[in-house]
Amino acid sequence: MAVQDTAADDPAQRGDFAELYRRVSDAGLLRRRPLYYACRAAALLVALVLFLVGFLALGASWWQLCLAPPTALLLGQLALLGHDVAHRAVFTGRRAGDLTGIFLGNLLVGMSYGWWVADHNRHHAHPNREGHDPAADSLLFVRTAEQASRTRGLRRLIAKYQAELFFPLLSLQALGLTVATWLALTRGSVRHPVLERTLAALHYLLSAALLLVVLSPLQALAFAAVCGGVLGVYLGCVFAPNHKGMPMTGQDAARADFLRRQVLPSRNLRAGRFVHAVFGGLGHQIEHHLFPAMPVVALRPASRIVRAYCAEIGVEYCEAGLLESFREILRDLRAVGRTVRTDPPHSAAAKPGGAW
C-alpha cells in the first residue's frame, strides 16, 4: 500500500504542470537514490542499537529521562523514513514498499502503516480542503470559523484558546496516533491486518518489557510520558508549518488544476540543510506535493526550478523562515479562536483571511 501520486497516471499531465514536470525530469531530479536511502536507514538503525546499549548500561536511574527526548527524535526520523517509503521514493514495487513500511511503522515506531497511508492519501489529494483533508479536520485544532461554530463543551473551550495551547496540544499527537492505530487494526481496515497487528503488538510488548525490566514502574511511566510527549511535539512541528495558517480551499478547488491545488495551500521553509534534515526534507512541502515520489535529497534543487516556474506563470509560491511560519500559524489559530462565542455565530467564513 503506497501513497498515491496525485498528479495523474500520465506524468505529463495537461496544463501548467506538464511543462514543470518536463523541466524537473530533464534535470534528473525524479530518479531514485537507493544509496542515499540505504545510508540513511543504516545510520538510523545504528543509532537505535546505540540507544539500546546506552539504555541497558545506564540501568534503573532517573538519568534515563535524558535519553527520552533523543529517543523520540530517533522514532520521528524513522517515521519520516517510512513516509518516504510510502511515497515510493525508495522502492518501485508495492510488496517491498509495504513490508518495509510496516516494519518501520508498526514494529519500530508503533504506528499503523496501512492506516497512515490511507489517511495521507486523502491529504495529498485535497490539501487544506475542509471535509476532504484529514489534517484540515483535526480533533485538536479548528481551522475555520465554521468549524469553530460547531464545537461544544470542552472542545469549544480548547478552540477558544488553541493558539495558547498549541504546543501542549501537540504533545498529545503521539497518543492520538496510537489510538488511531489500534482502532484501525481492531477494525481490520488495512491491507495486511494480521501482519500489522502482530508487529504493532510486538512493538508495544517489547517496549513495555524493556522499560519495566530496566526501570522501576514509576521511572518507566515517566520515560514513556516524556518520550511520547516529545515525539508528538516533534512530529507536530514537522507537519504544522506545511499547511497550517495557509488558505483553506473550498469547493472550487476541485476544479483547479493540479499545480495550483498543490502549491497555493502549501508553505516551504526558508532554512538551512540542518533544519531540512530535522524536518525529513518536508520543509520543501511545495515540491513534495507536486512530486510525491521525489527523493528528499532532490527537493532542494527542485525548489529552484519550481520557484522560478511559479513566478513565470504568476502562481504565488509561499516561503517563510521557521519562526515566521510558526508566528503565522499561531496568528491564524488565534484569529479562528476569537470567533468562538458562548452562542454559535449565525454566519461563518471559510477562514478569517478568506479561501481560494
LINFEN-V33125 format. One record per run of one state. SS is the DSSP state (H for helix, E for strand, C for the rest). FROM is the first residue (numbers start at 0). LEN is the number of residues. If there is no record, write none. Layout:
BEGIN
ss;from;len
SS;FROM;LEN
SS;FROM;LEN
END
This chain:
BEGIN
ss;from;len
C;0;15
H;15;11
C;26;7
H;33;25
C;58;3
H;61;25
C;86;7
H;93;16
C;109;3
H;112;13
C;125;3
E;128;1
C;129;4
H;133;4
C;137;7
H;144;5
C;149;3
H;152;8
C;160;5
H;165;5
C;170;2
H;172;15
C;187;5
H;192;22
C;214;2
H;216;27
C;243;4
E;247;2
C;249;1
H;250;5
C;255;2
H;257;6
C;263;4
E;267;2
C;269;3
H;272;6
C;278;6
H;284;6
C;290;5
H;295;18
C;313;5
E;318;2
C;320;1
H;321;17
C;338;16
E;354;1
C;355;1
END
